[in-house]
Amino acid sequence: MSGPFKDARKTTYLNSEGSNRPLVSPIPGAVLDTARAYRLGRLRDQIARHDVAGLLLYDPVNIRYAFDVSNMQVWTAHNPMRYALILAGGPAILFEFKGCEHLAQGLPGIDEVRTAITYMFMSRGDQTRGFVEDWADEIADLVRSHGGGNMRLAADKLDINAPPALAERGISLVDGAELAETARAIKSPEEIQLMRWTIRVCEAGMARIYEHSLPGVTEQELWAHLHFENARSGGDWLETKLLTAGPNTNPWYRECSHRPVRAGEMISFDTDMIGPYGYCADLSRSWVCGYEPMNQTQRRLYRTALDQIEHNLALLVPGRDFAEFNEKSWRIPEKHIDYRYSLAVHGVGMADEWPVVPLHVDWTNRAMAGRFEPGMVLCVESLIAEKGTESIKLETQVLITETGAERLDSFPWEDV
């Protein structure tokens, strides 16, 4: 369908060779290798700063950040079958799922690959305890060999059986999630190149959604276009299923369904896309099905959401702390409060990351401390609705520079 209200700016994000071809990254391998070295260096810096013998990683996103090895990441997010250990002043070791050791070939940050000792009940049943003992023996031996007497080990996430077994061997655990999140927060220029490419792929997927935003299409069909573009262009997965239309948009957080979308209804979505190179494109847009103009209510809500984005974006300057940002942030009108998004700003890298700055009405004396720094990438959020209306969801991804904030996405807002 074409019509007078179809926005040709959006279709320019499809592959210039036509939407029938995947996007092919132009980024040279040297950029990727530099990013890999930087990321591993950031983790080693945190290991030294926290005076731990090493960092044990089970979160597949943290493993990808450390080593850039990708293997069954969604599956291993809930099945702890592979892990990594970075030792202070010692080797960086990947413990890979049996039979997958070859996947690490050629990756420069990995000093050694071993077969993982898995001990979860699903794979070991009533033999779990013995495998926990074997696993703990191996980890403890490595810490003793390379820790110089330091028996403090940082770990990001461990199965319930693991900490007692390490404690029996004299190992004291430290929260490794803090180390990993802090390391990941500041991106190198090369990381930004990789993230820009993920955003390019995401915006091609958004353009496909727009091209198919026609009456009768289901929410699930629209969502599939983002999956398709991401998968065929080398991306990984989508973290959520947040695309809805019409009455399904309010309240927010319904997942996409088989409901057909009707002409004139608002389509709202949040990409949460883990794309090429493992980086996240976390963008939100809203537009009307069938390329029709917004009605008066839709336009008013959209303008309000865009006001929030623009106001808060202007506050993102290096050195500003989160409390000051909160004090100066956009104030949501009373009629929208019950339908709000609880976050004003959050970090993003290989997934949603630290920091998280609440919306002003959700700010308390327990909100996290910190300040915006050059190299951080943040998402600026807005969700605007009121009783009986649709929801408008907008979100942009920005880099904190030495002087302010630079938007990394450019997919057009609606004209209001």
C-alpha positions as CSV (number, residue, x, y, z in Angstrom):
1,M,0.0,0.0,0.0
2,S,1.2,3.5,-0.7
3,G,-0.6,6.7,0.2
4,P,-0.2,10.3,0.8
5,F,0.9,9.8,4.4
6,K,3.5,7.1,3.9
7,D,6.9,8.4,5.2
8,A,9.5,7.8,2.5
9,R,12.2,8.7,5.0
10,K,11.7,5.4,6.8
11,T,12.1,3.2,3.8
12,T,15.5,4.5,3.1
13,Y,16.8,2.4,6.0
14,L,16.2,-0.8,4.0
15,N,19.3,-2.2,2.2
16,S,20.2,0.0,-0.7
17,E,20.4,-3.2,-2.8
18,G,16.8,-3.9,-1.9
19,S,14.9,-5.4,1.0
20,N,15.6,-8.9,-0.4
21,R,19.2,-8.8,0.6
22,P,20.8,-8.9,4.1
23,L,23.1,-6.1,5.3
24,V,26.8,-6.9,5.2
25,S,29.0,-5.3,7.7
26,P,31.8,-3.0,6.3
27,I,33.7,-3.0,9.6
28,P,37.3,-4.3,9.2
29,G,38.6,-7.1,11.4
30,A,41.2,-4.8,13.0
31,V,38.4,-2.8,14.6
32,L,36.9,-5.9,16.2
33,D,40.3,-7.1,17.5
34,T,40.9,-3.6,19.0
35,A,37.5,-3.7,20.7
36,R,38.2,-7.2,22.0
37,A,41.5,-6.2,23.6
38,Y,40.0,-3.1,25.1
39,R,37.1,-5.1,26.7
40,L,39.4,-7.7,28.2
41,G,41.6,-4.9,29.5
42,R,38.6,-3.2,31.2
43,L,37.8,-6.4,33.1
44,R,41.5,-6.9,34.1
45,D,41.5,-3.3,35.4
46,Q,38.5,-4.0,37.5
47,I,40.1,-7.2,38.9
48,A,43.1,-5.2,40.0
49,R,41.0,-2.4,41.4
50,H,39.0,-4.8,43.6
51,D,42.0,-6.8,44.6
52,V,40.6,-10.2,43.7
53,A,42.4,-13.2,42.4
54,G,40.2,-13.5,39.4
55,L,36.8,-13.0,37.8
56,L,34.5,-16.0,37.2
57,L,31.8,-15.4,34.6
58,Y,28.7,-17.4,33.8
59,D,26.5,-14.8,32.3
60,P,26.8,-15.4,28.5
61,V,26.7,-11.6,27.8
62,N,29.7,-11.1,30.1
63,I,31.5,-14.1,28.4
64,R,30.9,-12.5,25.0
65,Y,32.2,-9.2,26.3
66,A,35.4,-10.8,27.7
67,F,36.2,-13.1,24.9
68,D,33.8,-12.5,22.0
69,V,33.0,-16.2,21.8
70,S,29.4,-16.9,21.0
71,N,27.8,-20.2,21.8
72,M,24.2,-21.0,22.6
73,Q,23.9,-17.8,24.5
74,V,20.2,-17.8,25.2
75,W,20.3,-21.5,26.2
76,T,23.3,-21.0,28.5
77,A,21.6,-18.0,30.1
78,H,19.4,-20.5,32.0
79,N,21.6,-23.6,31.8
80,P,25.0,-22.9,33.4
81,M,27.0,-25.2,31.1
82,R,29.9,-22.9,30.1
83,Y,32.0,-20.3,32.0
84,A,35.1,-18.2,31.9
85,L,37.8,-17.4,34.4
86,I,40.2,-14.4,34.1
87,L,43.0,-14.7,36.6
88,A,44.8,-11.6,38.0
89,G,48.3,-11.7,36.4
90,G,47.4,-15.1,35.0
91,P,45.7,-16.7,32.0
92,A,42.2,-16.0,30.7
93,I,40.5,-19.4,30.4
94,L,37.3,-20.4,28.6
95,F,35.5,-23.5,29.9
96,E,33.5,-24.5,26.9
97,F,30.6,-26.9,26.5
98,K,31.9,-30.3,25.6
99,G,32.3,-30.7,21.9
100,C,32.3,-26.9,21.3
101,E,35.9,-26.1,22.2
102,H,36.8,-25.3,18.5
103,L,34.5,-22.3,18.6
104,A,37.2,-20.3,20.3
105,Q,39.8,-20.9,17.6
106,G,41.5,-17.7,16.6
107,L,40.2,-15.5,19.3
108,P,43.1,-13.5,20.7
109,G,42.0,-12.9,24.3
110,I,41.7,-16.6,25.3
111,D,44.9,-18.2,26.7
112,E,43.4,-21.6,27.2
113,V,40.3,-23.6,26.4
114,R,39.1,-26.4,28.8
115,T,36.1,-28.5,28.7
116,A,33.5,-27.2,31.2
117,I,32.6,-29.3,34.3
118,T,28.8,-29.0,34.4
119,Y,27.0,-29.9,37.6
120,M,23.4,-28.7,37.2
121,F,20.7,-31.2,38.1
122,M,19.3,-31.4,34.6
123,S,22.5,-32.8,33.3
124,R,23.8,-34.7,36.4
125,G,20.7,-35.8,38.4
126,D,21.6,-37.6,41.6
127,Q,25.3,-37.3,40.7
128,T,25.3,-33.5,41.0
129,R,27.3,-33.4,44.2
130,G,30.3,-35.2,42.8
131,F,30.5,-32.9,39.8
132,V,30.2,-29.8,42.0
133,E,33.2,-31.1,44.0
134,D,35.2,-31.7,40.8
135,W,34.3,-28.2,39.5
136,A,35.3,-26.5,42.8
137,D,38.6,-28.4,43.0
138,E,39.6,-27.1,39.5
139,I,38.6,-23.5,40.2
140,A,40.3,-23.5,43.6
141,D,43.5,-25.0,42.1
142,L,43.7,-22.3,39.5
143,V,43.1,-19.6,42.1
144,R,45.9,-21.0,44.3
145,S,48.3,-21.3,41.4
146,H,47.8,-17.8,40.1
147,G,46.4,-15.7,43.0
148,G,49.6,-15.2,44.9
149,G,47.9,-16.1,48.1
150,N,44.8,-14.0,47.4
151,M,41.8,-16.3,47.8
152,R,39.1,-13.7,47.0
153,L,37.3,-14.5,43.8
154,A,34.7,-12.4,42.0
155,A,31.8,-14.2,40.3
156,D,28.8,-12.8,38.4
157,K,26.2,-15.6,38.9
158,L,26.5,-19.0,40.4
159,D,24.2,-22.0,41.0
160,I,23.2,-22.5,44.6
161,N,25.6,-25.5,45.0
162,A,28.7,-23.6,44.0
163,P,29.4,-21.0,46.8
164,P,29.5,-23.6,49.6
165,A,31.9,-25.8,47.7
166,L,34.2,-22.9,47.0
167,A,34.0,-21.8,50.7
168,E,35.1,-25.3,51.8
169,R,38.2,-24.7,49.7
170,G,39.0,-21.4,51.3
171,I,37.7,-19.2,48.6
172,S,35.9,-16.0,49.5
173,L,33.4,-14.7,46.9
174,V,32.9,-11.1,45.8
175,D,30.1,-9.8,43.7
176,G,31.5,-10.0,40.1
177,A,28.4,-8.4,38.6
178,E,29.6,-5.0,39.9
179,L,33.0,-5.5,38.2
180,A,31.5,-6.6,34.9
181,E,28.9,-3.8,34.8
182,T,31.4,-1.1,35.7
183,A,33.8,-2.4,33.0
184,R,31.1,-2.5,30.3
185,A,29.9,1.0,31.1
186,I,32.6,2.9,29.2
187,K,32.8,2.1,25.5
188,S,35.9,2.5,23.3
189,P,35.6,4.2,19.9
190,E,35.8,0.8,18.3
191,E,32.9,-0.5,20.4
192,I,30.8,2.5,19.2
193,Q,31.6,1.5,15.6
194,L,30.2,-2.0,16.3
195,M,27.2,-0.6,18.1
196,R,26.5,1.8,15.2
197,W,26.3,-1.2,12.9
198,T,23.9,-3.1,15.1
199,I,21.7,0.1,15.1
200,R,21.9,0.2,11.3
201,V,20.6,-3.4,11.2
202,C,17.9,-2.6,13.7
203,E,16.7,0.4,11.8
204,A,16.5,-1.8,8.7
205,G,14.3,-4.1,10.7
206,M,12.2,-1.1,11.9
207,A,11.8,-0.1,8.2
208,R,10.5,-3.6,7.4
209,I,8.0,-3.2,10.2
210,Y,6.9,0.1,8.8
211,E,6.6,-1.3,5.3
212,H,4.2,-4.0,6.6
213,S,2.2,-1.8,8.9
214,L,-1.0,-2.5,7.0
215,P,-4.5,-3.3,8.2
216,G,-5.0,-7.0,8.9
217,V,-1.4,-7.8,9.8
218,T,-1.0,-9.3,13.2
219,E,1.3,-8.0,15.9
220,Q,3.3,-11.2,15.7
221,E,3.8,-10.8,12.0
222,L,5.1,-7.3,12.4
223,W,7.5,-8.4,15.2
224,A,8.8,-11.2,13.0
225,H,10.2,-8.6,10.5
226,L,12.7,-7.4,13.1
227,H,13.7,-11.0,14.0
228,F,14.2,-11.7,10.2
229,E,16.4,-8.6,9.6
230,N,18.5,-9.2,12.7
231,A,19.0,-13.0,12.0
232,R,19.9,-12.7,8.3
233,S,22.4,-9.8,9.0
234,G,24.3,-11.7,11.7
235,G,22.5,-10.7,14.8
236,D,21.7,-12.8,17.9
237,W,18.2,-12.4,19.5
238,L,15.4,-10.1,20.7
239,E,15.2,-9.8,24.5
240,T,11.5,-9.1,24.6
241,K,8.3,-9.3,22.5
242,L,7.1,-5.7,23.0
243,L,5.1,-4.8,19.9
244,T,1.4,-4.1,20.3
245,A,-1.2,-2.0,18.7
246,G,-4.4,-0.2,19.5
247,P,-5.9,-1.2,22.9
248,N,-3.1,-3.7,23.5
249,T,-0.7,-0.9,24.0
250,N,-2.2,0.3,27.3
251,P,-1.3,-0.9,29.8
252,W,2.3,-1.3,28.4
253,Y,4.3,-4.6,28.6
254,R,1.8,-6.9,26.8
255,E,3.6,-9.1,24.5
256,C,2.8,-9.2,20.8
257,S,-0.2,-11.4,19.9
258,H,-2.1,-12.8,17.0
259,R,-4.5,-9.9,17.1
260,P,-4.9,-8.2,13.7
261,V,-4.0,-4.5,13.6
262,R,-6.7,-2.1,12.4
263,A,-6.3,1.0,10.2
264,G,-5.7,4.1,12.3
265,E,-4.5,2.2,15.4
266,M,-1.2,3.2,17.0
267,I,1.6,0.6,16.7
268,S,4.1,0.9,19.5
269,F,7.3,-1.2,20.0
270,D,10.6,-1.5,21.9
271,T,13.3,-3.4,19.9
272,D,15.5,-4.7,22.7
273,M,17.6,-6.3,19.9
274,I,20.9,-8.0,20.5
275,G,22.4,-7.7,17.1
276,P,25.6,-8.2,15.1
277,Y,28.8,-8.4,17.2
278,G,26.6,-8.9,20.3
279,Y,25.7,-5.3,20.8
280,C,22.2,-4.1,21.7
281,A,20.0,-1.7,19.8
282,D,17.3,-0.6,22.3
283,L,15.0,1.7,20.3
284,S,11.3,2.5,20.6
285,R,8.9,4.0,18.1
286,S,5.2,4.5,17.6
287,W,3.2,5.1,14.4
288,V,-0.2,4.7,12.9
289,C,-1.3,1.6,11.0
290,G,-2.1,2.1,7.3
291,Y,-0.1,5.4,7.0
292,E,-3.0,7.4,8.2
293,P,-2.5,10.7,10.0
294,M,-2.7,10.6,13.7
295,N,-6.0,11.7,15.3
296,Q,-6.0,14.5,17.8
297,T,-5.4,12.4,20.9
298,Q,-2.6,10.4,19.3
299,R,-0.9,13.6,18.2
300,R,-1.2,15.2,21.7
301,L,0.3,12.1,23.4
302,Y,3.0,11.8,20.9
303,R,4.1,15.4,21.3
304,T,4.2,14.9,25.0
305,A,6.4,11.8,24.7
306,L,8.7,13.7,22.3
307,D,8.9,16.6,24.8
308,Q,10.1,14.2,27.4
309,I,12.8,12.7,25.2
310,E,14.1,16.1,24.0
311,H,14.1,17.6,27.5
312,N,16.0,14.7,29.1
313,L,18.4,14.3,26.2
314,A,19.5,17.9,26.7
315,L,20.5,17.1,30.3
316,L,23.0,14.4,29.4
317,V,26.3,16.1,29.8
318,P,29.6,14.5,31.1
319,G,30.1,15.0,34.8
320,R,26.4,15.5,35.7
321,D,25.5,13.2,38.6
322,F,22.3,11.2,38.6
323,A,20.7,13.2,41.4
324,E,21.2,16.5,39.6
325,F,19.7,14.9,36.4
326,N,16.7,13.8,38.4
327,E,16.2,17.3,39.9
328,K,16.2,18.9,36.4
329,S,14.5,16.1,34.5
330,W,11.1,16.4,32.7
331,R,8.1,16.3,34.9
332,I,5.4,14.0,33.8
333,P,1.8,15.5,33.9
334,E,-0.5,14.0,36.6
335,K,-2.8,12.4,34.1
336,H,0.0,10.3,32.7
337,I,1.6,9.1,36.0
338,D,-0.3,5.9,36.4
339,Y,0.7,4.8,32.9
340,R,4.4,5.9,33.1
341,Y,7.6,4.1,32.3
342,S,9.5,3.9,35.6
343,L,12.9,4.7,34.0
344,A,14.1,8.0,32.6
345,V,17.5,6.7,31.4
346,H,19.4,3.4,31.4
347,G,22.8,2.2,30.2
348,V,23.1,-0.1,27.2
349,G,26.0,-2.0,25.6
350,M,25.8,-5.7,24.9
351,A,22.4,-5.6,26.7
352,D,20.7,-3.2,29.0
353,E,23.3,-2.2,31.5
354,W,24.2,-0.1,34.5
355,P,23.3,2.7,35.3
356,V,19.5,2.9,35.7
357,V,18.1,6.3,36.6
358,P,14.4,6.2,37.6
359,L,11.7,8.6,36.5
360,H,11.4,11.5,39.0
361,V,8.2,10.1,40.6
362,D,10.1,6.8,41.2
363,W,13.2,8.4,42.6
364,T,13.9,7.6,46.3
365,N,16.8,8.0,48.7
366,R,17.8,4.4,47.5
367,A,18.3,5.4,43.9
368,M,21.9,4.5,42.7
369,A,24.6,7.1,42.8
370,G,26.9,7.9,39.9
371,R,27.5,10.4,37.2
372,F,27.5,10.4,33.4
373,E,30.9,9.9,31.8
374,P,32.3,10.1,28.3
375,G,32.0,6.7,26.6
376,M,28.8,5.8,28.3
377,V,25.9,4.8,26.0
378,L,22.4,5.5,27.4
379,C,18.8,5.0,26.3
380,V,16.4,7.9,27.0
381,E,12.9,6.6,27.6
382,S,9.3,7.8,27.3
383,L,6.0,6.1,27.7
384,I,2.9,8.3,27.6
385,A,-0.7,7.3,27.9
386,E,-3.8,8.1,30.0
387,K,-7.0,6.3,30.9
388,G,-8.7,5.0,27.8
389,T,-6.0,5.9,25.3
390,E,-3.2,4.1,23.4
391,S,0.4,4.2,24.6
392,I,3.1,6.1,22.9
393,K,6.5,4.5,23.4
394,L,9.6,6.4,22.3
395,E,13.3,5.7,23.0
396,T,16.6,6.9,21.6
397,Q,20.2,5.6,22.1
398,V,22.9,8.2,22.8
399,L,26.7,8.4,23.4
400,I,28.0,10.6,26.1
401,T,30.8,12.6,24.6
402,E,33.3,15.1,26.0
403,T,30.8,17.9,25.4
404,G,27.3,16.4,25.6
405,A,25.3,13.6,24.0
406,E,25.2,12.3,20.5
407,R,22.3,10.3,19.2
408,L,23.4,7.0,17.6
409,D,20.0,6.2,16.0
410,S,18.4,8.4,13.4
411,F,15.1,6.6,12.4
412,P,12.6,9.4,12.1
413,W,10.2,10.5,14.7
414,E,6.6,11.2,13.5
415,D,5.8,14.7,12.4
416,V,3.6,16.3,15.1
